[in-house]
């Protein structure tokens, strides 16, 4: 049985390896997604002890929540599963704006509850900050929803340190989700020390840097999707990044593990990084991600990986 870890100050316990479901019904993010395969991914995760499922209104939009909710309902044991979702995107004609107003967040939670076919959401995140709403007011609305039993814990996503401090003025924030990986380590400067000091779980997104830290590319790969514009995948920088990944491969091979598992295990050695949510398009990837929990990193390994990417 996987060890379980607590989300922030809440009483919610999760397997440290969760599942990001943006490729489950996320038709606006990935072309040609197969919805049956997406549901199979969620089903496989639950069957193999992954209880932390991360979705959002904007994945689809709406479709990821609907498909994830269908599988959780079929599973029949709602209490086995920790459902996390996010809201803030508001469609105004052809435009999408971010809205953190209390009224909008209340509506967003009610809409997500319907799509997920459940009467409570374990973790609700404000997906992106807006320009106008004081963040403690936004979180105050979520605290009322928590008191009403509609959500169990409170998260924010993509907030700066100052926005997080304002959001957490009354100590209500349990989780922040933010970009962090071995190539993008800015969070180590101030964000991670703050979350560690304030008992807030930090959930990194893009932990494998769009596959670069999974060790599956070489210098001959070219990209025509979201990665085509990502500086990590350009020219000389791409070559330098591949060389760093090869150094991690040596550590991984010495343990009979894969690069991705070693990288994910390295994150879990950090204070307040209590859980990670790698995505998956295939059932085999879900099962594979769980191997991270078997990786034993020595202090020397941890320092060595830190120095490779310093």
C-alpha positions as CSV (number, residue, x, y, z in Angstrom):
1,X,0.0,0.0,0.0
2,X,1.4,3.4,-0.9
3,X,2.3,5.8,1.9
4,X,-0.1,8.7,2.1
5,X,0.6,12.3,2.8
6,X,-1.5,15.2,4.0
7,X,-2.5,18.2,1.9
8,X,-1.6,21.4,3.7
9,X,-3.5,21.9,7.0
10,X,-6.5,19.8,5.8
11,X,-7.3,16.3,7.0
12,X,-7.1,15.0,3.4
13,X,-4.6,12.2,2.7
14,X,-3.3,11.4,-0.8
15,X,-1.0,9.0,-2.5
16,X,2.0,11.3,-3.3
17,X,1.7,10.2,-7.0
18,X,-1.5,11.7,-8.4
19,X,-2.9,11.9,-11.9
20,X,-3.2,15.1,-13.9
21,X,-6.2,14.7,-16.2
22,X,-5.7,17.4,-18.8
23,X,-5.4,14.7,-21.5
24,X,-8.7,13.2,-20.3
25,X,-11.2,15.1,-22.5
26,X,-8.8,18.1,-22.8
27,X,-9.8,18.6,-26.5
28,X,-8.7,22.2,-26.5
29,X,-5.2,21.2,-25.3
30,X,-4.5,18.1,-27.3
31,X,-5.7,17.1,-30.8
32,X,-7.3,13.7,-31.4
33,X,-7.9,12.6,-27.8
34,X,-9.8,9.3,-27.4
35,X,-12.3,9.8,-24.6
36,X,-12.6,6.0,-23.9
37,X,-8.8,5.9,-23.5
38,X,-9.0,8.9,-21.2
39,X,-11.6,7.2,-19.0
40,X,-9.5,4.0,-18.9
41,X,-6.5,6.1,-17.6
42,X,-8.6,7.4,-14.7
43,X,-10.0,4.0,-14.0
44,X,-6.5,2.4,-14.0
45,X,-5.3,5.1,-11.6
46,X,-8.0,4.4,-9.1
47,X,-7.6,0.6,-9.4
48,X,-3.8,1.0,-8.7
49,X,-4.2,3.1,-5.6
50,X,-3.8,6.6,-7.1
51,X,-6.5,8.5,-5.2
52,X,-5.5,12.1,-6.1
53,X,-7.1,13.2,-9.4
54,X,-6.5,16.7,-10.7
55,X,-8.8,18.3,-13.3
56,X,-10.1,21.8,-14.2
57,X,-13.0,23.5,-15.8
58,X,-10.8,24.7,-18.7
59,X,-9.7,21.2,-19.7
60,X,-12.0,20.6,-22.6
61,X,-13.5,23.0,-21.5
62,X,-15.7,21.1,-19.1
63,X,-15.2,17.7,-20.7
64,X,-12.3,16.5,-18.4
65,X,-14.5,17.1,-15.3
66,X,-17.4,15.2,-16.9
67,X,-15.3,12.2,-17.9
68,X,-13.4,12.1,-14.6
69,X,-16.7,12.4,-12.7
70,X,-18.2,9.5,-14.7
71,X,-15.4,7.2,-13.8
72,X,-15.5,8.2,-10.1
73,X,-19.2,7.6,-10.0
74,X,-18.8,4.1,-11.7
75,X,-16.2,3.3,-9.1
76,X,-18.9,3.7,-6.5
77,X,-16.7,4.5,-3.5
78,X,-16.5,8.3,-3.7
79,X,-14.7,8.6,-0.4
80,X,-11.7,6.6,-1.9
81,X,-11.0,9.4,-4.3
82,X,-9.6,12.9,-3.7
83,X,-11.0,15.1,-6.5
84,X,-9.3,18.4,-7.2
85,X,-10.6,20.9,-9.7
86,X,-10.0,24.5,-10.6
87,X,-12.0,27.5,-11.7
88,X,-11.3,31.2,-12.8
89,X,-11.8,31.2,-16.5
90,X,-14.9,33.1,-17.6
91,X,-16.1,33.2,-21.2
92,X,-17.3,36.6,-22.4
93,X,-18.3,36.3,-26.0
94,X,-15.1,35.2,-27.8
95,X,-12.9,36.3,-25.0
96,X,-11.7,34.4,-21.9
97,X,-11.1,36.4,-18.7
98,X,-10.0,35.4,-15.2
99,X,-12.5,36.1,-12.5
100,X,-11.8,35.5,-8.8
101,X,-14.9,37.4,-7.4
102,X,-16.8,35.6,-4.7
103,X,-20.0,35.4,-6.8
104,X,-18.1,33.8,-9.7
105,X,-16.2,31.3,-7.5
106,X,-19.5,30.2,-5.9
107,X,-21.0,29.6,-9.4
108,X,-17.8,27.9,-10.5
109,X,-17.9,25.4,-7.6
110,X,-21.6,24.7,-8.2
111,X,-21.0,24.1,-11.9
112,X,-18.1,21.8,-11.2
113,X,-20.1,19.8,-8.7
114,X,-22.7,19.1,-11.4
115,X,-20.1,18.1,-14.0
116,X,-18.3,15.9,-11.5
117,X,-21.6,14.3,-10.4
118,X,-20.7,14.7,-6.7
119,X,-21.9,16.7,-3.8
120,X,-18.4,17.8,-2.6
121,X,-15.1,18.7,-4.1
122,X,-12.0,17.7,-2.0
123,X,-9.8,20.5,-3.3
124,X,-10.9,23.5,-5.2
125,X,-8.3,25.8,-6.7
126,X,-8.5,29.4,-8.0
127,X,-6.9,28.5,-11.3
128,X,-5.4,31.9,-12.1
129,X,-5.4,35.3,-10.3
130,X,-7.5,38.1,-11.7
131,X,-6.5,41.8,-11.7
132,X,-9.2,43.1,-9.4
133,X,-10.3,40.8,-6.6
134,X,-8.4,41.0,-3.3
135,X,-7.1,37.5,-2.8
136,X,-8.2,37.2,0.8
137,X,-11.7,38.0,-0.3
138,X,-11.6,35.3,-3.0
139,X,-10.3,32.8,-0.5
140,X,-12.9,34.0,2.1
141,X,-15.6,32.9,-0.3
142,X,-14.0,29.4,-0.6
143,X,-13.8,29.3,3.2
144,X,-17.6,29.8,3.3
145,X,-18.0,27.0,0.7
146,X,-15.8,24.8,2.8
147,X,-17.9,25.6,5.9
148,X,-21.0,24.6,3.9
149,X,-19.5,21.3,2.9
150,X,-19.2,21.9,-0.8
151,X,-15.4,21.8,-0.8
152,X,-13.0,20.3,1.7
153,X,-9.9,22.3,1.1
154,X,-8.7,25.4,-0.6
155,X,-6.1,25.9,-3.3
156,X,-4.6,28.6,-5.5
157,X,-2.7,28.2,-8.7
158,X,-0.3,30.4,-10.6
159,X,-0.2,33.0,-7.8
160,X,2.9,35.1,-7.1
161,X,4.4,35.0,-3.6
162,X,2.7,38.4,-2.8
163,X,-0.7,37.1,-4.1
164,X,-0.3,33.9,-2.1
165,X,0.5,35.9,1.1
166,X,-2.6,38.0,0.6
167,X,-4.7,34.9,-0.1
168,X,-3.4,33.2,3.0
169,X,-3.8,36.2,5.3
170,X,-6.2,34.2,7.5
171,X,-4.3,31.0,7.1
172,X,-7.0,29.3,4.9
173,X,-4.8,28.2,1.9
174,X,-4.0,24.5,2.0
175,X,-2.3,24.0,-1.5
176,X,-0.6,26.0,-4.2
177,X,-0.1,24.6,-7.6
178,X,2.7,26.3,-9.6
179,X,5.2,25.6,-12.3
180,X,8.3,24.0,-11.0
181,X,10.8,21.5,-12.5
182,X,14.6,21.0,-12.6
183,X,14.8,23.5,-15.5
184,X,12.5,26.1,-13.9
185,X,13.6,26.5,-10.3
186,X,12.5,30.0,-9.4
187,X,10.1,28.7,-6.8
188,X,13.0,27.6,-4.7
189,X,13.9,31.3,-4.0
190,X,10.9,32.4,-2.0
191,X,7.8,30.4,-2.8
192,X,8.9,27.0,-1.4
193,X,10.4,28.5,1.8
194,X,7.0,30.3,2.4
195,X,4.9,27.1,1.8
196,X,7.2,25.1,4.0
197,X,6.9,27.6,6.8
198,X,3.1,28.0,6.5
199,X,2.1,24.3,6.2
200,X,1.0,24.7,2.6
201,X,1.4,21.8,0.1
202,X,3.2,22.8,-3.1
203,X,2.1,20.8,-6.1
204,X,4.4,21.3,-9.1
205,X,3.0,21.3,-12.6
206,X,5.0,20.5,-15.7
207,X,7.2,18.4,-13.4
208,X,8.8,16.6,-16.4
209,X,9.1,19.8,-18.5
210,X,6.8,18.5,-21.3
211,X,8.7,15.2,-21.4
212,X,12.2,16.6,-21.6
213,X,12.9,15.4,-18.0
214,X,11.5,12.0,-18.8
215,X,14.6,11.3,-20.9
216,X,12.7,10.3,-24.0
217,X,14.2,12.8,-26.5
218,X,17.5,13.0,-28.3
219,X,19.1,15.6,-30.6
220,X,17.2,14.4,-33.6
221,X,13.7,15.2,-32.2
222,X,11.7,18.1,-33.7
223,X,8.5,19.5,-32.4
224,X,5.4,21.0,-34.0
225,X,3.2,21.3,-30.9
226,X,3.3,23.5,-27.8
227,X,7.0,22.6,-27.4
228,X,7.9,24.3,-30.7
229,X,7.8,27.7,-29.0
230,X,9.3,26.6,-25.7
231,X,12.9,27.9,-25.3
232,X,13.9,24.6,-23.5
233,X,13.5,22.8,-26.8
234,X,15.4,25.3,-29.0
235,X,18.8,24.9,-30.7
236,X,21.9,24.9,-28.4
237,X,19.8,25.2,-25.2
238,X,18.0,22.0,-26.2
239,X,21.4,20.2,-26.7
240,X,22.6,21.5,-23.3
241,X,19.4,20.3,-21.6
242,X,19.7,16.9,-23.2
243,X,23.3,16.6,-21.8
244,X,22.0,17.3,-18.3
245,X,19.3,14.7,-18.6
246,X,21.9,12.2,-19.7
247,X,23.8,12.8,-16.4
248,X,20.6,11.9,-14.5
249,X,20.2,8.8,-16.7
250,X,23.5,7.5,-15.3
251,X,22.1,7.9,-11.7
252,X,18.9,6.2,-12.8
253,X,20.6,3.3,-14.5
254,X,22.8,2.6,-11.5
255,X,19.5,2.0,-9.6
256,X,17.7,0.1,-12.4
257,X,15.2,3.0,-12.7
258,X,14.1,5.4,-15.4
259,X,15.0,9.1,-15.6
260,X,11.4,10.2,-15.0
261,X,11.1,8.3,-11.7
262,X,14.3,9.6,-10.4
263,X,13.3,13.2,-11.2
264,X,9.9,12.8,-9.6
265,X,11.4,11.2,-6.5
266,X,13.8,14.1,-6.3
267,X,10.9,16.6,-6.0
268,X,9.3,14.5,-3.2
269,X,12.5,15.0,-1.1
270,X,11.6,18.7,-0.8
271,X,9.7,20.2,2.1
272,X,6.1,20.9,1.2
273,X,6.2,19.1,-2.1
274,X,3.9,16.5,-0.8
275,X,2.4,15.3,-4.0
276,X,3.0,15.4,-7.8
277,X,0.4,15.0,-10.5
278,X,2.1,13.7,-13.7
279,X,-0.4,13.4,-16.6
280,X,-0.9,10.3,-18.7
281,X,-2.5,9.5,-22.0
282,X,-2.1,5.7,-21.7
283,X,-2.8,3.2,-18.8
284,X,0.7,1.9,-18.9
285,X,2.0,5.5,-18.1
286,X,-0.2,5.6,-15.0
287,X,1.2,2.3,-13.7
288,X,4.7,3.4,-14.7
289,X,4.5,6.7,-12.7
290,X,3.9,4.7,-9.5
291,X,7.4,3.3,-9.7
292,X,8.5,6.6,-8.4
293,X,7.5,5.5,-4.9
294,X,10.1,2.7,-5.0
295,X,13.1,5.0,-5.8
296,X,15.5,5.4,-3.0
297,X,17.7,8.5,-3.4
298,X,20.7,9.0,-1.2
299,X,21.8,12.4,0.1
300,X,24.6,12.2,-2.5
301,X,22.1,11.5,-5.3
302,X,20.0,14.5,-4.2
303,X,23.0,16.8,-4.1
304,X,24.3,15.5,-7.4
305,X,21.0,16.2,-9.2
306,X,20.8,19.6,-7.6
307,X,24.2,20.5,-9.0
308,X,23.6,19.1,-12.5
309,X,20.7,21.6,-12.8
310,X,22.1,24.4,-10.7
